[in-house]
Amino acid sequence: MSLWARVNQLPPPVLEQIRYIYGNSFPIEVRHYLAEWIEDRLLNAPSYQHEQDAAYEQEAATFLNQLINELERTAINLPEDNVTGRIRLNESARNFRQLFSHNPSQLYSHLINCLQRERQCIAYPNECVNVQDPEIAEVINGLQELQMLVRVSENDNRNLVKDYEHLQLEIHEITKNKALLENLDNAALREHARTTLAQQERQVNEMVNLITGKRLQLVENFRKTIQLTSQVQEKVLHKYLTNWKINQGFAGNGASGMSASNLDTIQ
């Protein structure tokens, strides 16, 4: 029996928690339709010491491309009357391509963590996190918001680098045209070149203003990310990790303690 089939036999509150873990970026329908395909590739995925490892990133990129292809293939093979399923899978394929093409390891590691959580919920269903707990829901929402902020910032930073490169080319072009202008003897040509140069300088000034605005927005996103990270980390470390340590102390004294799955949830 597949892991997903066993998950679907769990009590509704536990199922709801698992759905919550996947988040908005990975529709639960994808997990359902591609259950065995996902498990075949991720349950025994090779382990790496660091996610920044080049081999890990290559593994993640390969998985993302195969996942998108499998989504599109599965959508085509769905029954004609399952219009909603087709739309959902094709939409997911487009979103994955847009959101994760520049950082496939983010989706890859997220899915591996989700599968690990599924296993834990099967092993310890009574100890699965209750997503109805407002504070836990707040932490999970914070993590999802952080993921979104990081993706947006990565994309904005990448575009800003391109804008800077384009600006440097335009400035170089202006410098070159100024040198040419000084060497022109023909009055008509000099006037035309001067007009063209003035137009180029106006365009560059507009680019500078636009880039400055983008840079300030990027800095603001960085500030929000740091602030939210601090808030989430504060709650996890000062409350949940502290509670876990206290419970471990009770367990050492013979009282009923919490299993390792709780520490995995905190991590």
C-alpha positions as CSV (number, residue, x, y, z in Angstrom):
1,M,0.0,0.0,0.0
2,S,1.3,3.4,-0.9
3,L,2.2,6.0,1.7
4,W,-0.6,8.2,0.5
5,A,-3.1,5.4,0.7
6,R,-2.2,4.9,4.4
7,V,-2.3,8.6,5.0
8,N,-5.9,8.7,3.7
9,Q,-6.9,6.1,6.3
10,L,-5.9,8.5,9.2
11,P,-8.5,10.4,11.2
12,P,-9.8,13.6,9.6
13,P,-8.0,16.0,12.0
14,V,-4.6,14.4,11.1
15,L,-5.5,14.5,7.4
16,E,-6.3,18.2,7.7
17,Q,-2.9,18.7,9.3
18,I,-1.1,17.0,6.5
19,R,-3.0,19.0,3.9
20,Y,-2.0,22.1,5.8
21,I,1.7,21.2,5.7
22,Y,1.9,21.1,1.9
23,G,0.8,24.7,1.8
24,N,-0.6,26.8,-1.0
25,S,2.4,26.4,-3.3
26,F,1.8,22.6,-3.6
27,P,-1.9,21.7,-4.2
28,I,-3.0,18.5,-2.5
29,E,-4.5,17.3,-5.8
30,V,-1.0,17.0,-7.2
31,R,0.0,14.8,-4.2
32,H,-3.2,12.7,-4.9
33,Y,-2.9,12.2,-8.6
34,L,0.9,11.7,-8.6
35,A,1.1,9.8,-5.3
36,E,3.1,6.7,-6.4
37,W,5.2,8.7,-8.9
38,I,6.3,11.1,-6.1
39,E,6.9,8.4,-3.6
40,D,9.0,6.3,-6.1
41,R,11.3,9.3,-6.5
42,L,11.5,10.9,-3.1
43,L,11.0,8.3,-0.3
44,N,14.5,6.9,-1.0
45,A,16.0,10.0,-2.5
46,P,19.8,10.3,-2.0
47,S,20.9,12.3,1.0
48,Y,23.3,15.2,0.8
49,Q,25.2,17.0,3.6
50,H,24.3,20.4,2.2
51,E,21.4,21.6,0.1
52,Q,23.9,23.9,-1.6
53,D,25.7,20.9,-2.9
54,A,25.8,21.0,-6.7
55,A,24.7,17.4,-7.0
56,Y,21.7,18.2,-4.8
57,E,20.7,21.2,-6.9
58,Q,21.0,19.1,-10.1
59,E,18.9,16.3,-8.5
60,A,16.3,18.9,-7.6
61,A,16.3,20.5,-11.1
62,T,15.9,17.1,-12.7
63,F,13.0,16.2,-10.4
64,L,11.3,19.6,-11.1
65,N,11.5,19.0,-14.9
66,Q,10.2,15.5,-14.5
67,L,7.4,16.6,-12.2
68,I,6.2,19.2,-14.6
69,N,6.3,16.7,-17.5
70,E,4.4,14.1,-15.4
71,L,1.8,16.7,-14.4
72,E,1.1,17.6,-18.1
73,R,1.1,13.9,-19.1
74,T,-1.3,13.0,-16.3
75,A,-3.6,15.9,-17.1
76,I,-3.9,14.7,-20.8
77,N,-4.7,11.1,-19.7
78,L,-7.4,12.1,-17.2
79,P,-11.0,11.3,-18.3
80,E,-12.6,13.9,-20.5
81,D,-15.3,14.6,-17.9
82,N,-12.7,15.4,-15.2
83,V,-12.3,19.0,-16.4
84,T,-11.4,20.3,-13.0
85,G,-8.6,17.8,-12.5
86,R,-7.1,18.7,-15.8
87,I,-7.2,22.4,-15.2
88,R,-5.7,22.0,-11.7
89,L,-2.8,19.8,-12.9
90,N,-2.0,22.1,-15.8
91,E,-2.2,25.1,-13.6
92,S,0.2,23.5,-11.1
93,A,2.6,22.7,-13.9
94,R,2.7,26.3,-15.0
95,N,3.0,27.6,-11.4
96,F,5.9,25.2,-10.6
97,R,7.7,26.3,-13.7
98,Q,7.3,29.9,-12.8
99,L,7.9,29.7,-9.0
100,F,10.7,27.1,-8.8
101,S,12.7,27.1,-12.0
102,H,15.3,29.4,-10.5
103,N,15.3,27.5,-7.1
104,P,14.1,23.9,-7.7
105,S,15.8,22.7,-4.4
106,Q,13.2,24.7,-2.5
107,L,10.3,22.6,-3.8
108,Y,12.4,19.4,-3.7
109,S,13.3,19.8,0.0
110,H,9.7,20.9,0.9
111,L,8.3,17.7,-0.6
112,I,10.8,15.4,1.1
113,N,10.0,17.1,4.4
114,C,6.2,16.6,3.7
115,L,6.7,12.9,3.1
116,Q,8.7,12.6,6.3
117,R,5.9,14.3,8.1
118,E,3.4,11.9,6.6
119,R,5.4,8.9,7.9
120,Q,5.5,10.5,11.4
121,C,1.7,11.1,11.4
122,I,1.2,7.4,10.5
123,A,3.5,6.3,13.2
124,Y,2.3,8.8,15.9
125,P,-1.2,9.9,14.8
126,N,-2.1,11.1,18.3
127,E,0.9,13.4,18.4
128,C,0.4,15.1,15.1
129,V,0.3,18.8,15.3
130,N,-3.2,20.1,15.7
131,V,-3.5,22.9,13.1
132,Q,-6.6,24.2,14.9
133,D,-4.2,25.6,17.5
134,P,-4.1,29.3,16.6
135,E,-0.4,29.7,17.6
136,I,0.7,26.7,15.6
137,A,-1.4,27.9,12.6
138,E,0.3,31.3,13.0
139,V,3.8,29.7,12.9
140,I,2.9,27.7,9.8
141,N,1.4,30.7,8.1
142,G,4.5,32.7,8.9
143,L,6.7,30.1,7.3
144,Q,4.6,30.0,4.2
145,E,4.7,33.8,4.0
146,L,8.5,33.7,4.4
147,Q,8.8,31.3,1.5
148,M,6.7,33.6,-0.6
149,L,8.8,36.7,0.4
150,V,12.1,34.8,-0.3
151,R,10.8,33.8,-3.8
152,V,9.7,37.3,-4.6
153,S,13.0,38.8,-3.3
154,E,15.1,36.3,-5.3
155,N,13.2,37.2,-8.5
156,D,13.3,40.9,-7.8
157,N,17.0,40.8,-7.1
158,R,17.7,38.8,-10.3
159,N,15.8,41.4,-12.3
160,L,17.6,44.3,-10.5
161,V,20.9,42.8,-11.5
162,K,19.8,42.7,-15.1
163,D,18.6,46.3,-14.9
164,Y,22.0,47.4,-13.5
165,E,23.8,45.6,-16.3
166,H,21.6,47.3,-18.9
167,L,22.2,50.7,-17.2
168,Q,25.9,50.2,-17.3
169,L,25.7,49.5,-21.1
170,E,23.6,52.7,-21.6
171,I,26.1,54.8,-19.6
172,H,29.0,53.4,-21.6
173,E,27.1,54.3,-24.8
174,I,26.6,57.8,-23.6
175,T,30.3,58.2,-22.8
176,K,31.2,56.9,-26.2
177,N,28.8,59.3,-27.9
178,K,30.1,62.3,-26.0
179,A,33.6,61.5,-27.3
180,L,32.3,61.2,-30.8
181,L,30.4,64.5,-30.4
182,E,33.6,66.4,-29.6
183,N,35.2,65.2,-32.8
184,L,32.4,66.2,-35.1
185,D,33.2,69.2,-37.4
186,N,29.9,69.4,-39.2
187,A,27.5,71.8,-37.4
188,A,24.3,69.9,-38.5
189,L,25.7,66.6,-37.4
190,R,26.9,68.1,-34.1
191,E,23.4,69.4,-33.4
192,H,21.7,66.1,-34.2
193,A,24.2,64.2,-32.1
194,R,23.7,66.6,-29.2
195,T,19.9,66.1,-29.4
196,T,20.3,62.4,-29.5
197,L,22.7,62.5,-26.5
198,A,20.3,64.6,-24.5
199,Q,17.5,62.1,-25.2
200,Q,19.8,59.2,-24.1
201,E,20.7,61.0,-20.9
202,R,17.0,61.6,-20.1
203,Q,16.3,57.9,-20.6
204,V,19.2,57.0,-18.4
205,N,18.0,59.3,-15.6
206,E,14.5,57.6,-15.8
207,M,16.2,54.2,-15.6
208,V,18.2,55.4,-12.5
209,N,15.0,56.6,-10.8
210,L,13.2,53.3,-11.7
211,I,16.1,51.2,-10.4
212,T,16.3,53.2,-7.2
213,G,12.7,52.5,-6.6
214,K,13.1,48.8,-7.2
215,R,16.2,48.8,-4.9
216,L,14.3,50.5,-2.1
217,Q,11.4,48.0,-2.5
218,L,13.9,45.1,-2.4
219,V,15.4,46.5,0.8
220,E,11.9,46.8,2.3
221,N,11.2,43.1,1.4
222,F,14.5,42.1,3.0
223,R,13.5,44.1,6.2
224,K,10.1,42.3,6.2
225,T,11.7,38.9,5.8
226,I,14.2,39.5,8.6
227,Q,11.4,40.8,10.9
228,L,9.1,37.9,10.2
229,T,11.9,35.4,10.5
230,S,12.7,36.8,13.9
231,Q,9.0,36.6,15.0
232,V,8.6,33.0,13.9
233,Q,12.0,32.0,15.3
234,E,11.2,33.6,18.6
235,K,7.9,31.7,19.0
236,V,9.4,28.4,18.0
237,L,12.6,28.6,20.1
238,H,11.3,30.3,23.2
239,K,8.0,28.5,23.5
240,Y,7.9,25.1,21.6
241,L,11.5,24.1,22.0
242,T,11.4,25.2,25.7
243,N,8.3,23.1,26.2
244,W,9.9,20.1,24.5
245,K,13.0,20.3,26.8
246,I,10.7,20.5,29.8
247,N,8.8,17.4,28.6
248,Q,12.0,15.6,28.0
249,G,13.0,16.3,31.6
250,F,9.7,14.9,32.8
251,A,10.2,11.8,30.7
252,G,13.7,11.3,32.3
253,N,11.9,11.3,35.7
254,G,9.6,8.5,34.6
255,A,6.7,10.7,33.4
256,S,5.1,10.3,30.0
257,G,7.2,12.2,27.5
258,M,6.8,13.4,24.0
259,S,8.3,11.4,21.1
260,A,11.0,12.5,18.7
261,S,8.4,13.3,16.2
262,N,7.6,16.5,18.2
263,L,11.2,17.6,17.8
264,D,11.0,17.0,14.1
265,T,7.9,19.2,13.9
266,I,9.8,22.0,15.7
267,Q,12.7,21.6,13.3
